[in-house]
């Protein structure tokens, strides 16, 4: 009977250790997924901002080219 009690204590300790590890991994997974989701939203916002800035640059390039053509025509 005594050996059964000792084996049971080891099993309980093992179960607690495994449960603790599983809990830690689950917490790590959950926080990692949340961080990735937050970073994904930030990236989408930056990509949108980047597209807006690129459109502005393209418009400025077109206006600059138009003004350069007008200057060339005036110099002739």
N, CA, C and O atoms as a printed pandas DataFrame, in Angstrom:
     atom_number atom_name residue_name chain_id  residue_number  x_coord  y_coord  z_coord
0              1         N          UNK        A               1    0.817   -1.186    0.000
1              2        CA          UNK        A               1    0.000    0.000    0.000
2              3         C          UNK        A               1    0.866    1.258    0.000
3              4         O          UNK        A               1    0.507    2.264   -0.611
4              5         N          UNK        A               2    1.954    1.200    0.655
5              6        CA          UNK        A               2    2.832    2.363    0.733
6              7         C          UNK        A               2    3.401    2.725   -0.641
7              8         O          UNK        A               2    3.516    3.907   -0.964
8              9         N          UNK        A               3    3.753    1.736   -1.445
9             10        CA          UNK        A               3    4.291    2.012   -2.783
10            11         C          UNK        A               3    3.232    2.655   -3.677
11            12         O          UNK        A               3    3.580    3.443   -4.555
12            13         N          UNK        A               4    1.987    2.352   -3.485
13            14        CA          UNK        A               4    0.911    2.944   -4.268
14            15         C          UNK        A               4    0.788    4.435   -3.944
15            16         O          UNK        A               4    0.573    5.239   -4.851
16            17         N          UNK        A               5    0.917    4.812   -2.702
17            18        CA          UNK        A               5    0.820    6.213   -2.289
18            19         C          UNK        A               5    1.981    7.009   -2.876
19            20         O          UNK        A               5    1.782    8.130   -3.344
20            21         N          UNK        A               6    3.192    6.448   -2.858
21            22        CA          UNK        A               6    4.363    7.130   -3.409
22            23         C          UNK        A               6    4.203    7.315   -4.908
23            24         O          UNK        A               6    4.502    8.387   -5.435
24            25         N          UNK        A               7    3.737    6.288   -5.600
25            26        CA          UNK        A               7    3.524    6.385   -7.042
26            27         C          UNK        A               7    2.454    7.425   -7.341
27            28         O          UNK        A               7    2.565    8.144   -8.334
28            29         N          UNK        A               8    1.441    7.522   -6.529
29            30        CA          UNK        A               8    0.381    8.491   -6.732
30            31         C          UNK        A               8    0.908    9.910   -6.560
31            32         O          UNK        A               8    0.511   10.806   -7.305
32            33         N          UNK        A               9    1.792   10.132   -5.594
33            34        CA          UNK        A               9    2.368   11.458   -5.388
34            35         C          UNK        A               9    3.212   11.864   -6.585
35            36         O          UNK        A               9    3.178   13.022   -7.003
36            37         N          UNK        A              10    3.959   10.936   -7.133
37            38        CA          UNK        A              10    4.776   11.240   -8.302
38            39         C          UNK        A              10    3.882   11.561   -9.487
39            40         O          UNK        A              10    4.174   12.477  -10.256
40            41         N          UNK        A              11    2.809   10.825   -9.640
41            42        CA          UNK        A              11    1.884   11.084  -10.735
42            43         C          UNK        A              11    1.222   12.445  -10.589
43            44         O          UNK        A              11    1.043   13.156  -11.578
44            45         N          UNK        A              12    0.860   12.810   -9.379
45            46        CA          UNK        A              12    0.254   14.120   -9.155
46            47         C          UNK        A              12    1.271   15.216   -9.441
47            48         O          UNK        A              12    0.933   16.226  -10.058
48            49         N          UNK        A              13    2.506   15.029   -9.005
49            50        CA          UNK        A              13    3.551   16.023   -9.268
50            51         C          UNK        A              13    3.792   16.153  -10.764
51            52         O          UNK        A              13    3.948   17.260  -11.280
52            53         N          UNK        A              14    3.822   15.032  -11.451
53            54        CA          UNK        A              14    4.019   15.061  -12.906
54            55         C          UNK        A              14    2.857   15.763  -13.594
55            56         O          UNK        A              14    3.055   16.561  -14.511
56            57         N          UNK        A              15    1.656   15.462  -13.149
57            58        CA          UNK        A              15    0.476   16.094  -13.739
58            59         C          UNK        A              15    0.493   17.601  -13.509
59            60         O          UNK        A              15    0.149   18.373  -14.404
60            61         N          UNK        A              16    0.889   18.015  -12.318
61            62        CA          UNK        A              16    0.971   19.452  -12.021
62            63         C          UNK        A              16    2.050   20.103  -12.888
63            64         O          UNK        A              16    1.839   21.196  -13.413
64            65         N          UNK        A              17    3.204   19.444  -13.044
65            66        CA          UNK        A              17    4.286   19.986  -13.874
66            67         C          UNK        A              17    3.847   20.102  -15.328
67            68         O          UNK        A              17    4.088   21.122  -15.973
68            69         N          UNK        A              18    3.206   19.063  -15.841
69            70        CA          UNK        A              18    2.731   19.098  -17.228
70            71         C          UNK        A              18    1.655   20.169  -17.395
71            72         O          UNK        A              18    1.658   20.910  -18.378
72            73         N          UNK        A              19    0.742   20.247  -16.439
73            74        CA          UNK        A              19   -0.294   21.278  -16.495
74            75         C          UNK        A              19    0.288   22.679  -16.474
75            76         O          UNK        A              19   -0.185   23.565  -17.185
76            77         N          UNK        A              20    1.310   22.877  -15.665
77            78        CA          UNK        A              20    1.964   24.188  -15.591
78            79         C          UNK        A              20    2.616   24.538  -16.918
79            80         O          UNK        A              20    2.501   25.666  -17.398
80            81         N          UNK        A              21    3.298   23.570  -17.505
81            82        CA          UNK        A              21    3.933   23.807  -18.803
82            83         C          UNK        A              21    2.897   24.111  -19.883
83            84         O          UNK        A              21    3.079   25.022  -20.691
84            85         N          UNK        A              22    1.819   23.347  -19.888
85            86        CA          UNK        A              22    0.763   23.599  -20.874
86            87         C          UNK        A              22    0.149   24.983  -20.685
87            88         O          UNK        A              22   -0.128   25.684  -21.659
88            89         N          UNK        A              23   -0.061   25.369  -19.442
89            90        CA          UNK        A              23   -0.611   26.696  -19.157
90            91         C          UNK        A              23    0.344   27.792  -19.641
91            92         O          UNK        A              23   -0.093   28.789  -20.217
92            93         N          UNK        A              24    1.644   27.606  -19.406
93            94        CA          UNK        A              24    2.635   28.593  -19.846
94            95         C          UNK        A              24    2.670   28.695  -21.366
95            96         O          UNK        A              24    2.728   29.793  -21.919
96            97         N          UNK        A              25    2.636   27.553  -22.034
97            98        CA          UNK        A              25    2.645   27.571  -23.500
98            99         C          UNK        A              25    1.377   28.200  -24.063
99           100         O          UNK        A              25    1.432   28.935  -25.048
100          101         N          UNK        A              26    0.253   27.917  -23.450
101          102        CA          UNK        A              26   -1.011   28.518  -23.898
102          103         C          UNK        A              26   -0.972   30.036  -23.737
103          104         O          UNK        A              26   -1.424   30.765  -24.621
104          105         N          UNK        A              27   -0.439   30.511  -22.626
105          106        CA          UNK        A              27   -0.310   31.952  -22.412
106          107         C          UNK        A              27    0.622   32.586  -23.412
107          108         O          UNK        A              27    0.342   33.665  -23.934
108          109         N          UNK        A              28    1.728   31.925  -23.682
109          110        CA          UNK        A              28    2.677   32.436  -24.674
110          111         C          UNK        A              28    2.021   32.505  -26.048
111          112         O          UNK        A              28    2.166   33.498  -26.761
112          113         N          UNK        A              29    1.304   31.456  -26.418
113          114        CA          UNK        A              29    0.623   31.412  -27.713
114          115         C          UNK        A              29   -0.408   32.538  -27.812
115          116         O          UNK        A              29   -0.469   33.240  -28.822
116          117         N          UNK        A              30   -1.205   32.707  -26.778
117          118        CA          UNK        A              30   -2.252   33.726  -26.778
118          119         C          UNK        A              30   -1.660   35.125  -26.921
119          120         O          UNK        A              30   -2.134   35.915  -27.737
120          121         N          UNK        A              31   -0.635   35.438  -26.141
121          122        CA          UNK        A              31   -0.044   36.773  -26.224
122          123         C          UNK        A              31    0.658   36.986  -27.564
123          124         O          UNK        A              31    0.647   38.093  -28.101
124          125         N          UNK        A              32    1.260   35.943  -28.098
125          126        CA          UNK        A              32    1.919   36.067  -29.403
126          127         C          UNK        A              32    0.900   36.342  -30.497
127          128         O          UNK        A              32    1.133   37.189  -31.359
128          129         N          UNK        A              33   -0.217   35.642  -30.474
129          130        CA          UNK        A              33   -1.270   35.860  -31.473
130          131         C          UNK        A              33   -1.816   37.281  -31.365
131          132         O          UNK        A              33   -2.044   37.933  -32.384
132          133         N          UNK        A              34   -2.027   37.765  -30.151
133          134        CA          UNK        A              34   -2.517   39.138  -29.973
134          135         C          UNK        A              34   -1.505   40.151  -30.491
135          136         O          UNK        A              34   -1.881   41.122  -31.147
136          137         N          UNK        A              35   -0.225   39.936  -30.202
137          138        CA          UNK        A              35    0.807   40.852  -30.684
138          139         C          UNK        A              35    0.878   40.849  -32.202
139          140         O          UNK        A              35    1.033   41.903  -32.819
140          141         N          UNK        A              36    0.768   39.680  -32.803
141          142        CA          UNK        A              36    0.803   39.588  -34.263
142          143         C          UNK        A              36   -0.399   40.309  -34.863
143          144         O          UNK        A              36   -0.266   40.985  -35.883
144          145         N          UNK        A              37   -1.557   40.174  -34.250
145          146        CA          UNK        A              37   -2.752   40.861  -34.747
146          147         C          UNK        A              37   -2.579   42.378  -34.659
147          148         O          UNK        A              37   -2.944   43.104  -35.584
148          149         N          UNK        A              38   -2.030   42.845  -33.558
149          150        CA          UNK        A              38   -1.808   44.293  -33.399
150          151         C          UNK        A              38   -0.802   44.800  -34.421
151          152         O          UNK        A              38   -0.997   45.860  -35.015
152          153         N          UNK        A              39    0.266   44.050  -34.626
153          154        CA          UNK        A              39    1.268   44.449  -35.625
154          155         C          UNK        A              39    0.692   44.427  -37.035
155          156         O          UNK        A              39    1.028   45.276  -37.860
156          157         N          UNK        A              40   -0.162   43.471  -37.306
157          158        CA          UNK        A              40   -0.805   43.392  -38.610
158          159         C          UNK        A              40   -1.656   44.628  -38.874
159          160         O          UNK        A              40   -1.643   45.173  -39.977
160          161         N          UNK        A              41   -2.392   45.065  -37.863
161          162        CA          UNK        A              41   -3.196   46.281  -38.018
162          163         C          UNK        A              41   -2.328   47.508  -38.236
163          164         O          UNK        A              41   -2.671   48.380  -39.034
164          165         N          UNK        A              42   -1.205   47.580  -37.531
165          166        CA          UNK        A              42   -0.289   48.707  -37.714
166          167         C          UNK        A              42    0.304   48.697  -39.117
167          168         O          UNK        A              42    0.447   49.751  -39.737
168          169         N          UNK        A              43    0.646   47.531  -39.615
169          170        CA          UNK        A              43    1.213   47.420  -40.963
170          171         C          UNK        A              43    0.191   47.857  -42.004
171          172         O          UNK        A              43    0.533   48.567  -42.949
172          173         N          UNK        A              44   -1.063   47.437  -41.836
173          174        CA          UNK        A              44   -2.104   47.844  -42.778
174          175         C          UNK        A              44   -2.268   49.353  -42.784
175          176         O          UNK        A              44   -2.438   49.959  -43.841
176          177         N          UNK        A              45   -2.216   49.964  -41.602
177          178        CA          UNK        A              45   -2.318   51.420  -41.516
178          179         C          UNK        A              45   -1.151   52.107  -42.193
179          180         O          UNK        A              45   -1.334   53.101  -42.897
180          181         N          UNK        A              46    0.047   51.586  -41.985
181          182        CA          UNK        A              46    1.225   52.172  -42.624
182          183         C          UNK        A              46    1.215   51.987  -44.137
183          184         O          UNK        A              46    1.645   52.872  -44.877
184          185         N          UNK        A              47    0.724   50.837  -44.596
185          186        CA          UNK        A              47    0.636   50.614  -46.036
186          187         C          UNK        A              47   -0.345   51.596  -46.664
187          188         O          UNK        A              47   -0.097   52.128  -47.746
188          189         N          UNK        A              48   -1.457   51.832  -45.981
189          190        CA          UNK        A              48   -2.442   52.790  -46.479
190          191         C          UNK        A              48   -1.843   54.195  -46.536
191          192         O          UNK        A              48   -2.014   54.916  -47.520
192          193         N          UNK        A              49   -1.152   54.567  -45.483
193          194        CA          UNK        A              49   -0.493   55.877  -45.446
194          195         C          UNK        A              49    0.568   55.983  -46.536
195          196         O          UNK        A              49    0.730   57.037  -47.152
196          197         N          UNK        A              50    1.282   54.900  -46.770
197          198        CA          UNK        A              50    2.308   54.878  -47.797
198          199         C          UNK        A              50    1.693   55.080  -49.188
199          200         O          UNK        A              50    2.245   55.810  -50.011
200          201         N          UNK        A              51    0.554   54.433  -49.447
201          202        CA          UNK        A              51   -0.122   54.605  -50.741
202          203         C          UNK        A              51   -0.554   56.047  -50.945
203          204         O          UNK        A              51   -0.426   56.589  -52.043
204          205         N          UNK        A              52   -1.067   56.672  -49.885
205          206        CA          UNK        A              52   -1.497   58.073  -49.979
206          207         C          UNK        A              52   -0.305   58.966  -50.289
207          208         O          UNK        A              52   -0.387   59.843  -51.148
208          209         N          UNK        A              53    0.801   58.742  -49.587
209          210        CA          UNK        A              53    1.998   59.550  -49.827
210          211         C          UNK        A              53    2.538   59.329  -51.241
211          212         O          UNK        A              53    3.003   60.269  -51.884
212          213         N          UNK        A              54    2.474   58.085  -51.722
213          214        CA          UNK        A              54    2.955   57.794  -53.072
214          215         C          UNK        A              54    2.099   58.504  -54.118
215          216         O          UNK        A              54    2.626   59.001  -55.113
216          217         N          UNK        A              55    0.796   58.556  -53.903
217          218        CA          UNK        A              55   -0.082   59.295  -54.826
218          219         C          UNK        A              55    0.271   60.771  -54.843
219          220         O          UNK        A              55    0.300   61.395  -55.903
220          221         N          UNK        A              56    0.539   61.328  -53.676
221          222        CA          UNK        A              56    0.922   62.746  -53.617
222          223         C          UNK        A              56    2.226   62.992  -54.351
223          224         O          UNK        A              56    2.365   63.990  -55.059
224          225         N          UNK        A              57    3.176   62.094  -54.187
225          226        CA          UNK        A              57    4.462   62.225  -54.872
226          227         C          UNK        A              57    4.271   62.126  -56.379
227          228         O          UNK        A              57    4.877   62.884  -57.136
228          229         N          UNK        A              58    3.429   61.193  -56.816
229          230        CA          UNK        A              58    3.163   61.043  -58.246
230          231         C          UNK        A              58    2.537   62.310  -58.820
231          232         O          UNK        A              58    2.906   62.753  -59.907
232          233         N          UNK        A              59    1.584   62.895  -58.081
233          234        CA          UNK        A              59    0.969   64.146  -58.543
234          235         C          UNK        A              59    1.992   65.275  -58.625
235          236         O          UNK        A              59    1.980   66.061  -59.573
236          237         N          UNK        A              60    2.876   65.355  -57.629
237          238        CA          UNK        A              60    3.903   66.385  -57.652
238          239         C          UNK        A              60    4.872   66.177  -58.816
239          240         O          UNK        A              60    5.319   67.141  -59.437
240          241         N          UNK        A              61    5.195   64.917  -59.107
241          242        CA          UNK        A              61    6.060   64.629  -60.250
242          243         C          UNK        A              61    5.410   65.075  -61.550
243          244         O          UNK        A              61    6.075   65.659  -62.405
244          245         N          UNK        A              62    4.116   64.808  -61.710
245          246        CA          UNK        A              62    3.407   65.225  -62.922
246          247         C          UNK        A              62    3.397   66.746  -63.050
247          248         O          UNK        A              62    3.626   67.292  -64.129
248          249         N          UNK        A              63    3.128   67.421  -61.937
249          250        CA          UNK        A              63    3.107   68.887  -61.970
250          251         C          UNK        A              63    4.495   69.446  -62.279
251          252         O          UNK        A              63    4.628   70.412  -63.031
252          253         N          UNK        A              64    5.523   68.838  -61.697
253          254        CA          UNK        A              64    6.893   69.283  -61.956
254          255         C          UNK        A              64    7.256   69.080  -63.419
255          256         O          UNK        A              64    7.871   69.957  -64.026
256          257         N          UNK        A              65    6.893   67.959  -63.988
257          258        CA          UNK        A              65    7.175   67.705  -65.403
258          259         C          UNK        A              65    6.438   68.698  -66.294
259          260         O          UNK        A              65    6.998   69.190  -67.274
260          261         N          UNK        A              66    5.190   68.991  -65.957
261          262        CA          UNK        A              66    4.418   69.967  -66.718
262          263         C          UNK        A              66    5.071   71.347  -66.648
263          264         O          UNK        A              66    5.178   72.035  -67.664
264          265         N          UNK        A              67    5.504   71.752  -65.463
265          266        CA          UNK        A              67    6.161   73.054  -65.312
266          267         C          UNK        A              67    7.495   73.095  -66.054
267          268         O          UNK        A              67    7.845   74.113  -66.651
268          269         N          UNK        A              68    8.240   71.985  -66.018
269          270        CA          UNK        A              68    9.505   71.942  -66.754
270          271         C          UNK        A              68    9.278   72.071  -68.257
271          272         O          UNK        A              68   10.056   72.734  -68.943
272          273         N          UNK        A              69    8.226   71.448  -68.776
273          274        CA          UNK        A              69    7.900   71.570  -70.206
274          275         C          UNK        A              69    7.541   73.010  -70.542
275          276         O          UNK        A              69    7.960   73.537  -71.572
276          277         N          UNK        A              70    6.756   73.652  -69.658
277          278        CA          UNK        A              70    6.381   75.040  -69.903
278          279         C          UNK        A              70    7.618   75.948  -69.881
279          280         O          UNK        A              70    7.716   76.877  -70.683
280          281         N          UNK        A              71    8.546   75.689  -68.982
281          282        CA          UNK        A              71    9.778   76.489  -68.920
282          283         C          UNK        A              71   10.601   76.312  -70.181
283          284         O          UNK        A              71   11.156   77.284  -70.692
284          285         N          UNK        A              72   10.694   75.098  -70.691
285          286        CA          UNK        A              72   11.435   74.842  -71.919
286          287         C          UNK        A              72   10.809   75.575  -73.098
287          288         O          UNK        A              72   11.513   76.121  -73.947
288          289         N          UNK        A              73    9.474   75.582  -73.143
289          290        CA          UNK        A              73    8.788   76.276  -74.214
290          291         C          UNK        A              73    9.001   77.783  -74.134
291          292         O          UNK        A              73    9.122   78.452  -75.161
292          293         N          UNK        A              74    9.046   78.311  -72.929
293          294        CA          UNK        A              74    9.276   79.754  -72.750
294          295         C          UNK        A              74   10.693   80.144  -73.123
295          296         O          UNK        A              74   10.916   81.255  -73.604
296          297         N          UNK        A              75   11.644   79.270  -72.916
297          298        CA          UNK        A              75   13.046   79.576  -73.235
298          299         C          UNK        A              75   13.287   79.579  -74.738
299          300         O          UNK        A              75   14.234   80.209  -75.210
300          301         N          UNK        A              76   12.454   78.891  -75.489
301          302        CA          UNK        A              76   12.649   78.811  -76.946
302          303         C          UNK        A              76   12.381   80.085  -77.616
303          304         O          UNK        A              76   12.502   80.177  -78.838
